[in-house]
Amino acid sequence: MKNYLNNSIKIIGMVAIISLFSCKEENGLAPEYMPDMYRSPSIETYVDYGELRGKQGDDSLRNTLTARKPVEGTIHRGFTPYPYENSIEGYNQAGEFLKSPFDYTEQSVAKGKELYGMFCVHCHGGAGQGDGSLVEREVFPPLPIKFTESLELPEGKMFHTITFGKGLMGSHASQLTQEERWQLIHYIRVGFMKKPLTADMGQTAVSADTNAVVQ
Ligand code: HEC
């Protein structure tokens, strides 16, 4: 019985070793078990389709993106282009012409307050005095701006800054929709700059030269 067991172990061991080192294909690769698991036949976003399942395919497809760029001059549904350039002139134009396309409401201010606590408070501070936790811990220099009643800053400039960034403040356009950026401005203006919550503060914005409606 013992002998029989010993022999079986030897045989199993040999089979394991042989299966590990045998059956190589010409190019040195072992055959794959269920290759579809590794190389899905369905279209995948970042796969180079010049090379399909390990084989060189159509050269004209090499290194081409599966996810195509949008056709030039088109915009995706629901997106509104921002007509002011990322420059001093653009900043000044936005200050002059860009107004909140959304009405100031208690809800918009409340939503802005919520977003402020997530995206801005660590720099601008809970009371908007530029003394957030990063500044307190001295990992960020004191902010040159305080949101106070006496601050003269048009909402268009604020939107421009949140969109493109300014000085040490980075752009927040990728994290916040346009509506969310306006909600933040509503909160800063009503909460810290003590502007009255009047419905007529929100107006349709018109750009300097194109008359394009920004919403
Ligand atoms: C990493 C720190 C930091 C964060 C986070 C940050 N800011 Fe700022 N912010 C700054 C600094 C620094 C300035 C001053 C920029 C300057 O004038 O050089 C500034 C300036 C501003 C201004 C004045 C813009 C102007 O035109 O002068 C507004 C408005 C503002 N921030 C809003 C926000 C809002 C809203 C958020 C959250 C979405 C935010 N900031 C997040 C650092 C920050």
Boltz pocket constraint, residues with backbone or C-beta under 6 A from the ligand:
constraints:
  - pocket:
      binder: B
      contacts: [[A, 115], [A, 116], [A, 119], [A, 120], [A, 121], [A, 122], [A, 123], [A, 124], [A, 140], [A, 141], [A, 142], [A, 143], [A, 144], [A, 145], [A, 153], [A, 157], [A, 158], [A, 161], [A, 162], [A, 166], [A, 167], [A, 168], [A, 169], [A, 170], [A, 172], [A, 184], [A, 185], [A, 188]]
      max_distance: 6.0
